Amino acid sequence: MKYFILGLGAVGTSFLMLLKENGLFNPFDFYVVDRSNDVEERFVSLGGLKENFIKKDIDKNNYLSILKILSEGDYLFDFSIDTKTLVLIEYCLNHGIHYLSTADGSWKDDKEWISCFDHYLVYRELRKKYKKGLNTCIVEFGMNPGLISCFVKECIHQVILNDQSLYIRIYRKKLLKLYEEKKYGLICKKIKVKEVQEVDNDDQVTNIPFEEDILYSTWNPWSYYYETISSPEIAYGTKKEYLSYDKIFLSDYKNLVLSLYKAGFEYKEDTISPQGVVHGHISTHEEIFSIRDMLTYKHYSPTVHFVYSPCEYAMKSLENINYNNPTKFHIIKKSEIIKGGESVGIILQGLRFKTRYFGNYLDGKGLNTTATILQVSAGVYSAFCYMLKHTREGLLFPEDTDEKEILNSAKKYLKSYDTFVCDYIEMSLGRNKK
């Protein structure tokens, strides 16, 4: 069996280290495709074989010749930002190859722009075609997207188990039965979930000198830039408070999307995390649409959106270049971080229970990488463990996996999960409209 890694950056490197820790790395079986000389050295230093390193820049002209080394039952891990994930997914599904990615992507010379929502609709149609019985392929599984979808399901579970509101106390046994039956949409309708908010708060601090012409980030700076300056989309539910403010895409009750006019950084929002109050901005993430569909029941659905608070250097550098296209980038490394960590979680708000948070906070103490990277690679590792046990599930979204199994695998590296009742400020789109 062969394991093929496209792009051995920070996430891929961390993932390999986790595999080695768990006795799942055989150097004869692992291959890496990357164009960088330093990546080859890193791969060899991790125990990989030099002859298994393919120094190439994979693109739409050569991917078929590169992937022909893979056979039915092999694994493809897509950690590259310059690959068209939809093409690779169909290739793998048609050739019996297991596939795992952390985010969607396109060939670097593709000129057509596709919104996150439109991209999700394509995935959704593919899932109908490639069902259980085919080789397992999991799309967009790191932290967010990825583990965050399991957080949503577990937060619902925690509400049912622990909330002391009258409705929950009366119907707790019935709600637990619905949870066991995976009827998440019906549960959300019964407990009147209004909104699901993803919260990502990065408070990692670096001691490196700040240079004014560089864009900093604790993860891919270009992706961070693109997310922040893009007009965000919100997976809109059945509440109607903000429909008059911005552009709307409407297909059916499952496909209501609020598309905001301005860049994401202009839509500020205060929320809650384990570190306290978070001052972030709204951003588009792929998983908000699949989460919203998971929580939909007939003509009911909650609103799902994502709030991001980047580390100080990331936001300061973006403001410094006045949100213009950056030419210099710097990924903040483990050795450059002096304190702090990152929390990623969800807030569940509704009418028949108290608002609840569920997520993970990971600081950098004792880690061989940053909190940001380990959270993602822990998600990848847990998804891979899931694939080893469930080999014939076809195309899966993160929501299609078993959250207990996933969270148990990831907990080894995420240390613990936080859940608590919290106060929550309503979505502030109207307040920020100019």
C-alpha positions as CSV (number, residue, x, y, z in Angstrom):
1,M,0.0,0.0,0.0
2,K,1.3,3.4,-1.0
3,Y,0.7,6.8,0.7
4,F,1.1,9.8,-1.5
5,I,1.5,13.3,-0.1
6,L,1.0,16.4,-2.3
7,G,2.8,19.3,-0.6
8,L,4.9,18.7,2.5
9,G,4.4,22.1,4.2
10,A,3.9,22.7,7.9
11,V,0.6,20.6,8.1
12,G,2.0,17.7,6.1
13,T,5.2,17.7,8.2
14,S,3.3,17.7,11.4
15,F,1.0,14.9,10.1
16,L,4.0,12.7,9.3
17,M,5.4,13.2,12.8
18,L,2.1,12.1,14.3
19,L,2.1,9.0,12.1
20,K,5.6,8.2,13.2
21,E,4.6,8.6,16.9
22,N,1.8,6.1,16.4
23,G,3.8,3.5,14.4
24,L,2.0,4.2,11.1
25,F,4.9,5.4,9.1
26,N,6.8,3.0,6.9
27,P,9.4,4.9,4.8
28,F,9.1,2.4,1.9
29,D,5.4,3.2,1.5
30,F,5.4,7.0,1.7
31,Y,5.9,9.3,-1.3
32,V,6.0,13.1,-1.4
33,V,5.5,15.4,-4.4
34,D,6.8,18.9,-3.8
35,R,8.9,21.4,-5.8
36,S,11.2,22.7,-3.0
37,N,14.7,21.5,-2.2
38,D,14.3,22.2,1.5
39,V,11.2,19.9,1.5
40,E,13.3,17.0,0.2
41,E,15.7,17.5,3.0
42,R,12.9,17.7,5.5
43,F,11.3,14.5,4.2
44,V,14.6,12.6,4.4
45,S,15.2,13.9,7.9
46,L,11.8,12.6,9.0
47,G,12.8,9.1,7.8
48,G,11.5,9.2,4.2
49,L,13.5,7.8,1.3
50,K,15.2,10.1,-1.1
51,E,14.1,8.0,-4.0
52,N,10.4,8.4,-2.9
53,F,10.6,12.2,-3.2
54,I,9.3,13.5,-6.5
55,K,10.5,17.0,-7.1
56,K,7.8,18.4,-9.3
57,D,5.3,21.2,-9.3
58,I,2.0,19.3,-9.9
59,D,-0.4,21.0,-12.3
60,K,-3.2,20.2,-14.6
61,N,-0.8,19.1,-17.4
62,N,1.2,16.5,-15.4
63,Y,-1.0,15.3,-12.5
64,L,-2.1,12.2,-14.4
65,S,1.4,11.1,-15.1
66,I,2.3,11.7,-11.4
67,L,-0.7,9.9,-9.9
68,K,-0.3,6.8,-12.2
69,I,2.1,5.4,-9.5
70,L,-1.0,4.9,-7.3
71,S,-3.1,1.8,-7.4
72,E,-6.5,0.7,-6.0
73,G,-6.4,0.8,-2.2
74,D,-3.6,3.5,-1.9
75,Y,-4.0,6.8,-0.2
76,L,-3.6,10.4,-1.5
77,F,-3.2,13.2,1.0
78,D,-3.7,16.6,-0.7
79,F,-2.0,19.4,1.3
80,S,-1.1,21.5,-1.7
81,I,-2.8,24.9,-2.3
82,D,-2.3,24.7,-6.1
83,T,-4.3,21.6,-6.9
84,K,-7.8,21.4,-8.2
85,T,-9.4,19.3,-5.5
86,L,-12.5,18.4,-7.5
87,V,-10.4,16.9,-10.3
88,L,-8.3,14.9,-7.8
89,I,-11.4,13.6,-5.9
90,E,-13.1,12.3,-9.0
91,Y,-9.8,10.7,-10.1
92,C,-9.4,8.9,-6.8
93,L,-13.1,7.8,-6.6
94,N,-12.9,6.4,-10.2
95,H,-9.6,4.5,-9.5
96,G,-10.3,3.1,-6.0
97,I,-7.8,5.4,-4.3
98,H,-8.6,6.9,-0.8
99,Y,-8.4,10.7,-0.7
100,L,-8.0,13.2,2.1
101,S,-7.8,17.0,1.8
102,T,-7.8,19.9,4.3
103,A,-9.3,22.6,2.0
104,D,-10.5,23.1,-1.5
105,G,-8.2,24.5,-4.2
106,S,-7.6,25.2,-7.9
107,W,-4.8,25.0,-10.4
108,K,-2.7,28.1,-9.9
109,D,-3.4,29.3,-13.5
110,D,-7.2,28.9,-13.2
111,K,-8.8,32.2,-13.9
112,E,-12.4,31.3,-13.1
113,W,-13.5,32.3,-9.5
114,I,-16.0,30.0,-7.8
115,S,-17.6,31.0,-4.5
116,C,-17.4,28.7,-1.5
117,F,-21.1,28.1,-1.8
118,D,-21.0,27.2,-5.5
119,H,-18.0,24.9,-4.7
120,Y,-20.0,23.2,-2.0
121,L,-22.9,22.6,-4.3
122,V,-20.6,20.7,-6.7
123,Y,-19.4,18.6,-3.7
124,R,-22.9,17.9,-2.7
125,E,-23.8,16.6,-6.1
126,L,-20.7,14.4,-6.2
127,R,-21.6,13.0,-2.8
128,K,-24.9,11.8,-4.3
129,K,-23.0,10.0,-7.1
130,Y,-20.2,8.5,-5.0
131,K,-22.0,6.7,-2.2
132,K,-21.2,4.1,0.4
133,G,-19.6,1.0,-1.1
134,L,-16.9,2.9,-2.9
135,N,-13.4,3.8,-1.5
136,T,-13.5,6.4,1.3
137,C,-12.6,9.9,0.3
138,I,-12.9,12.7,2.9
139,V,-12.9,16.3,1.8
140,E,-11.8,19.3,3.7
141,F,-10.9,17.8,7.0
142,G,-8.4,19.6,9.2
143,M,-9.6,21.8,12.1
144,N,-11.9,24.2,10.4
145,P,-13.1,22.8,8.1
146,G,-12.9,19.4,9.7
147,L,-13.1,18.9,13.5
148,I,-15.3,21.9,13.8
149,S,-18.2,19.9,12.4
150,C,-17.7,17.3,15.0
151,F,-17.7,20.1,17.6
152,V,-21.1,21.1,16.4
153,K,-22.6,17.7,17.0
154,E,-20.9,17.3,20.4
155,C,-22.1,20.8,21.4
156,I,-25.7,19.7,20.7
157,H,-25.0,16.6,22.8
158,Q,-23.7,18.7,25.7
159,V,-26.8,20.9,25.6
160,I,-29.1,17.8,25.8
161,L,-27.1,16.3,28.6
162,N,-26.4,19.3,30.7
163,D,-28.8,22.2,30.1
164,Q,-31.3,22.8,32.9
165,S,-33.8,24.8,30.9
166,L,-37.4,23.6,31.4
167,Y,-37.8,22.3,27.8
168,I,-34.6,20.3,27.9
169,R,-35.3,18.8,31.3
170,I,-38.8,17.6,30.2
171,Y,-37.7,16.2,26.9
172,R,-34.1,15.1,27.7
173,K,-34.7,11.3,27.1
174,K,-36.5,11.9,23.8
175,L,-33.8,14.3,22.6
176,L,-31.1,11.8,23.5
177,K,-32.8,9.2,21.4
178,L,-32.9,11.6,18.5
179,Y,-29.2,12.3,19.0
180,E,-28.5,8.5,18.9
181,E,-30.5,8.4,15.7
182,K,-28.3,11.3,14.3
183,K,-31.4,13.5,13.7
184,Y,-29.5,16.7,14.3
185,G,-31.8,18.9,12.2
186,L,-35.0,17.7,14.1
187,I,-33.2,18.3,17.4
188,C,-32.3,21.8,16.4
189,K,-35.8,22.6,15.3
190,K,-37.2,21.3,18.6
191,I,-34.8,23.2,20.8
192,K,-35.1,26.2,18.5
193,V,-31.5,26.7,17.5
194,K,-31.3,30.1,15.9
195,E,-27.6,30.4,15.1
196,V,-24.3,28.5,15.0
197,Q,-21.2,30.6,15.2
198,E,-17.7,29.3,14.5
199,V,-15.1,31.2,16.6
200,D,-11.4,31.1,15.9
201,N,-9.2,33.2,18.2
202,D,-5.5,33.2,17.7
203,D,-3.6,35.0,20.5
204,Q,-0.1,33.7,19.7
205,V,2.6,36.4,20.2
206,T,5.9,36.6,18.4
207,N,9.1,38.4,19.3
208,I,10.5,38.9,15.8
209,P,10.9,42.4,14.5
210,F,7.9,43.7,12.6
211,E,8.6,44.7,9.0
212,E,6.0,47.0,7.4
213,D,6.0,45.4,3.9
214,I,5.5,41.8,5.0
215,L,2.1,40.0,5.6
216,Y,2.4,37.8,8.6
217,S,0.3,34.8,9.6
218,T,0.5,31.6,11.7
219,W,-0.8,29.7,8.7
220,N,-0.7,30.2,4.9
221,P,-0.5,34.1,4.6
222,W,-1.9,34.1,1.1
223,S,-5.0,32.1,2.1
224,Y,-5.4,34.4,5.1
225,Y,-5.3,37.5,2.9
226,Y,-7.8,36.1,0.5
227,E,-10.3,35.1,3.2
228,T,-10.0,38.5,4.9
229,I,-10.4,40.8,1.9
230,S,-13.1,38.6,0.2
231,S,-16.8,39.4,0.5
232,P,-18.0,36.9,3.0
233,E,-20.9,34.5,2.7
234,I,-23.2,33.4,5.5
235,A,-25.3,30.2,5.4
236,Y,-28.6,31.8,6.3
237,G,-31.3,30.1,8.2
238,T,-35.0,30.8,8.7
239,K,-34.6,34.0,10.8
240,K,-35.0,37.1,8.7
241,E,-33.6,40.0,10.6
242,Y,-30.8,41.0,8.2
243,L,-32.2,40.1,4.8
244,S,-32.6,43.7,3.8
245,Y,-29.0,44.6,4.3
246,D,-27.1,42.7,1.7
247,K,-27.2,40.6,-1.4
248,I,-29.0,37.2,-1.2
249,F,-28.7,34.0,-3.1
250,L,-31.9,31.9,-3.0
251,S,-32.4,28.5,-4.5
252,D,-34.5,26.6,-1.9
253,Y,-34.7,26.6,1.9
254,K,-31.4,24.7,2.1
255,N,-29.6,27.1,-0.2
256,L,-30.2,30.5,1.3
257,V,-27.0,32.4,1.3
258,L,-26.4,35.9,2.5
259,S,-23.5,37.4,0.4
260,L,-22.1,40.6,2.0
261,Y,-21.1,43.5,-0.1
262,K,-17.9,44.6,1.6
263,A,-14.7,42.8,2.6
264,G,-14.8,40.5,5.5
265,F,-12.6,42.7,7.7
266,E,-15.2,45.4,7.6
267,Y,-17.8,43.2,9.3
268,K,-16.6,43.3,12.9
269,E,-18.2,41.0,15.5
270,D,-17.7,40.5,19.2
271,T,-18.0,37.0,20.6
272,I,-16.8,34.5,23.2
273,S,-13.9,32.0,23.5
274,P,-12.1,30.3,26.3
275,Q,-9.7,33.2,26.4
276,G,-12.6,35.6,27.0
277,V,-14.2,38.2,24.7
278,V,-13.1,37.9,21.1
279,H,-13.0,40.9,18.7
280,G,-13.1,39.4,15.3
281,H,-14.5,39.8,11.8
282,I,-16.7,37.7,9.6
283,S,-15.1,35.4,7.0
284,T,-16.3,32.7,4.5
285,H,-15.5,29.1,5.3
286,E,-16.5,26.1,3.2
287,E,-17.9,24.1,6.1
288,I,-20.7,26.6,7.1
289,F,-22.9,25.3,4.3
290,S,-22.5,21.6,5.0
291,I,-23.0,22.3,8.7
292,R,-26.2,24.2,7.9
293,D,-27.5,21.4,5.7
294,M,-26.7,18.9,8.5
295,L,-28.9,21.0,10.9
296,T,-31.7,21.5,8.5
297,Y,-35.1,19.8,9.0
298,K,-37.8,20.4,6.3
299,H,-38.3,24.2,6.2
300,Y,-36.2,24.9,9.3
301,S,-32.5,25.7,9.3
302,P,-30.3,27.8,11.6
303,T,-27.9,30.5,10.5
304,V,-24.2,29.4,10.4
305,H,-21.3,31.8,10.0
306,F,-17.6,32.1,10.9
307,V,-15.8,34.7,13.0
308,Y,-12.0,35.0,13.0
309,S,-9.7,36.9,15.2
310,P,-6.1,36.5,13.8
311,C,-2.9,37.0,15.8
312,E,-1.8,40.5,16.4
313,Y,1.0,40.5,13.8
314,A,-1.4,39.1,11.1
315,M,-4.0,41.8,11.6
316,K,-1.5,44.6,12.1
317,S,0.4,43.7,8.9
318,L,-2.8,43.5,6.9
319,E,-3.9,46.9,8.1
320,N,-0.4,48.2,7.4
321,I,-0.4,47.4,3.8
322,N,-3.9,48.9,3.7
323,Y,-5.4,45.6,2.5
324,N,-3.6,45.8,-0.8
325,N,-2.2,42.7,-2.6
326,P,0.9,41.8,-0.6
327,T,4.2,40.8,-2.2
328,K,6.1,39.5,0.8
329,F,4.9,36.8,3.2
330,H,6.1,35.3,6.5
331,I,4.6,32.3,8.3
332,I,5.3,32.7,12.0
333,K,7.2,29.6,13.1
334,K,7.2,27.7,16.4
335,S,10.7,29.2,17.3
336,E,9.3,32.7,16.8
337,I,6.3,32.4,19.3
338,I,6.9,33.4,22.9
339,K,3.4,32.8,24.3
340,G,-0.3,32.3,23.6
341,G,-2.2,29.7,21.6
342,E,-5.3,29.3,19.6
343,S,-8.9,28.4,20.4
344,V,-11.4,27.0,17.8
345,G,-14.9,26.2,18.7
346,I,-18.6,26.8,18.1
347,I,-21.3,28.7,19.9
348,L,-24.9,27.3,19.8
349,Q,-27.6,29.8,20.4
350,G,-31.3,29.2,20.6
351,L,-34.6,29.8,22.5
352,R,-35.1,26.7,24.6
353,F,-31.6,26.4,26.1
354,K,-28.8,28.5,27.4
355,T,-26.2,29.5,24.8
356,R,-23.3,27.0,24.9
357,Y,-19.7,26.9,23.7
358,F,-17.8,23.8,22.7
359,G,-14.2,23.7,21.3
360,N,-10.5,23.4,22.0
361,Y,-7.8,25.7,23.2
362,L,-4.3,24.7,22.5
363,D,-1.2,26.6,23.7
364,G,2.3,26.2,22.4
365,K,3.8,24.7,25.6
366,G,5.6,21.5,24.9
367,L,4.7,21.3,21.2
368,N,7.1,20.7,18.4
369,T,5.0,23.0,16.1
370,T,2.5,25.9,16.6
371,A,-0.9,25.5,18.1
372,T,-2.4,26.4,14.7
373,I,-0.6,23.7,12.8
374,L,-1.1,21.0,15.4
375,Q,-4.9,21.6,15.5
376,V,-5.1,21.1,11.8
377,S,-2.8,18.0,11.7
378,A,-4.7,16.5,14.6
379,G,-7.8,16.8,12.5
380,V,-6.0,15.1,9.5
381,Y,-4.7,12.4,11.8
382,S,-8.2,11.7,13.2
383,A,-9.7,11.6,9.7
384,F,-7.0,9.2,8.5
385,C,-7.6,6.9,11.5
386,Y,-11.3,7.0,10.6
387,M,-10.5,6.0,7.0
388,L,-8.4,3.0,8.1
389,K,-11.5,1.7,9.9
390,H,-14.1,2.7,7.4
391,T,-12.7,2.0,3.9
392,R,-15.9,1.8,1.8
393,E,-17.8,4.9,2.7
394,G,-17.5,6.8,-0.6
395,L,-17.3,10.6,-0.6
396,L,-17.7,12.1,2.9
397,F,-18.0,15.5,4.3
398,P,-16.7,16.0,7.9
399,E,-20.3,15.9,9.1
400,D,-20.7,12.4,7.7
401,T,-18.1,11.0,10.1
402,D,-18.7,9.7,13.6
403,E,-17.9,12.6,16.0
404,K,-17.2,10.4,19.0
405,E,-14.6,8.3,17.1
406,I,-13.0,11.4,15.5
407,L,-12.8,13.5,18.7
408,N,-11.4,10.5,20.6
409,S,-8.5,10.2,18.1
410,A,-7.8,13.9,18.0
411,K,-7.9,14.4,21.8
412,K,-4.5,12.7,22.1
413,Y,-3.0,15.9,20.6
414,L,-5.6,18.5,21.4
415,K,-5.3,17.6,25.1
416,S,-8.9,18.6,26.1
417,Y,-12.2,20.0,25.0
418,D,-13.9,23.0,26.6
419,T,-17.6,23.4,27.0
420,F,-19.5,26.1,29.0
421,V,-22.6,28.2,29.1
422,C,-21.9,31.7,27.9
423,D,-23.4,35.1,27.0
424,Y,-23.4,35.8,23.3
425,I,-23.9,38.9,21.3
426,E,-26.2,38.6,18.3
427,M,-24.8,38.8,14.8
428,S,-23.9,42.4,14.2
429,L,-24.4,42.9,10.4
430,G,-26.9,45.6,10.8
431,R,-24.9,47.4,13.4
432,N,-21.9,47.6,11.1
433,K,-23.8,48.6,7.9
434,K,-22.5,52.0,6.7
